[in-house]
Structures are given as structure tokens and as C-alpha cells.
């Protein structure tokens, strides 16, 4: 697992971006779609969302899970040569099982 100097807070999640291929094995360029979902690996989790009654909501995923998130969500980070994105847990739309 990759260690980073960044620890998300609250209901934030730090993802390592997973690159999509720009072209097929045969050399055909793949077009980008407008409503594209991006893929990432969960690297770190915040402490979770706190409800009005004081209870903490657990995350539905854990460090190491591969997830899909909204294209324009979060803030991109570059730490060393590794690309990350930090975003709210509501911006993650699915996880691989």
C-alpha cells in the first residue's frame, strides 16, 4: 500500500488515480465521453461523517478498494510522481466487488 503525507478529514477520501488506456492494443484512440466515470484506489479515509445526533457514519469501502467516482469531483493532487484525488464520500458512485 502506498503511504502518503496526506490524511483526509471528516467524510473525505484520498484516492490514487488509476489511468485509463488512451488507445486500444491495436492502436485505435479511445474517445473521452462527457459523463465519464473515473477509477481510483482508496489510499486513506477520513474519520467519517458525523450526524446531527452525534453518531458517526461508517464508510462503505476500505483502504485498497477500487472505486468509480465522478469526473469533475474533488481536488487533484500530485505527490511525487503519483496522481491522487481527494473528494467527499458522496462523489464515489460504485466500488468493485
C-alpha positions as CSV (number, residue, x, y, z in Angstrom):
1,X,0.0,0.0,0.0
2,X,1.2,3.5,-0.9
3,X,1.9,5.8,2.1
4,X,1.2,9.5,1.7
5,X,1.8,12.5,3.9
6,X,-1.9,13.4,3.4
7,X,-4.7,12.3,5.8
8,X,-8.3,13.2,4.8
9,X,-10.6,14.6,7.5
10,X,-14.3,14.2,8.0
11,X,-16.1,12.4,5.2
12,X,-13.2,12.9,2.7
13,X,-11.4,10.1,0.9
14,X,-8.0,10.1,-0.7
15,X,-7.8,8.0,-4.0
16,X,-4.8,7.1,-6.1
17,X,-5.9,7.7,-9.7
18,X,-5.8,4.7,-11.9
19,X,-5.1,5.6,-15.5
20,X,-7.3,4.5,-18.3
21,X,-5.7,3.5,-21.6
22,X,-5.8,6.2,-24.3
23,X,-5.9,3.7,-27.1
24,X,-6.6,0.0,-27.7
25,X,-3.9,-2.7,-28.2
26,X,-4.4,-2.2,-32.0
27,X,-3.6,1.5,-31.7
28,X,-7.1,3.0,-32.0
29,X,-7.5,6.1,-29.9
30,X,-10.4,5.9,-27.4
31,X,-12.6,9.0,-27.3
32,X,-13.5,10.6,-23.9
33,X,-17.1,10.8,-23.0
34,X,-18.8,13.7,-21.4
35,X,-20.3,11.9,-18.4
36,X,-17.3,9.6,-17.9
37,X,-16.6,7.9,-14.5
38,X,-13.0,7.6,-13.3
39,X,-11.4,4.8,-11.4
40,X,-9.3,5.0,-8.3
41,X,-7.9,3.0,-5.4
42,X,-8.8,4.1,-1.8
43,X,-5.5,5.1,-0.1
44,X,-6.8,6.8,3.0
45,X,-10.1,7.6,4.7
46,X,-11.2,10.4,7.0
47,X,-12.9,9.8,10.3
48,X,-16.4,9.7,8.7
49,X,-19.4,11.9,8.6
50,X,-21.0,13.0,11.9
51,X,-24.8,13.1,12.0
52,X,-26.7,15.8,13.9
53,X,-27.3,13.3,16.8
54,X,-23.6,12.9,17.2
55,X,-23.3,9.4,15.6
56,X,-20.6,8.7,13.2
57,X,-21.4,7.1,9.8
58,X,-19.0,4.4,8.7
59,X,-17.6,4.3,5.2
60,X,-18.9,1.7,2.7
61,X,-15.4,0.9,1.5
62,X,-11.9,0.4,3.0
63,X,-8.3,1.2,2.1
64,X,-7.4,-0.9,-1.0
65,X,-10.8,-0.9,-2.6
66,X,-11.1,0.1,-6.3
67,X,-13.9,2.6,-6.8
68,X,-15.6,4.7,-9.6
69,X,-16.0,8.4,-9.0
70,X,-17.5,11.4,-10.8
71,X,-15.2,13.0,-13.4
72,X,-15.2,16.6,-12.1
73,X,-15.3,15.7,-8.4
74,X,-12.7,16.5,-5.8
75,X,-9.3,18.1,-5.9
76,X,-6.4,16.7,-7.9
77,X,-3.1,16.3,-6.1
78,X,0.4,15.3,-7.3
79,X,2.6,13.9,-4.6
80,X,6.0,12.9,-6.0
81,X,5.0,11.3,-9.4
82,X,1.8,9.8,-8.2
83,X,-1.6,11.4,-9.0
84,X,-4.2,11.5,-6.3
85,X,-7.7,13.0,-5.9
86,X,-9.3,13.9,-2.6
87,X,-13.1,14.0,-2.6
88,X,-16.2,13.6,-0.5
89,X,-17.6,10.1,0.0
90,X,-20.8,11.2,-1.9
91,X,-18.7,11.6,-5.0
92,X,-17.9,7.9,-5.1
93,X,-20.6,6.1,-7.1
94,X,-19.6,2.5,-7.1
95,X,-17.0,0.0,-5.9
96,X,-15.7,-3.2,-7.5
97,X,-16.7,-6.4,-5.8
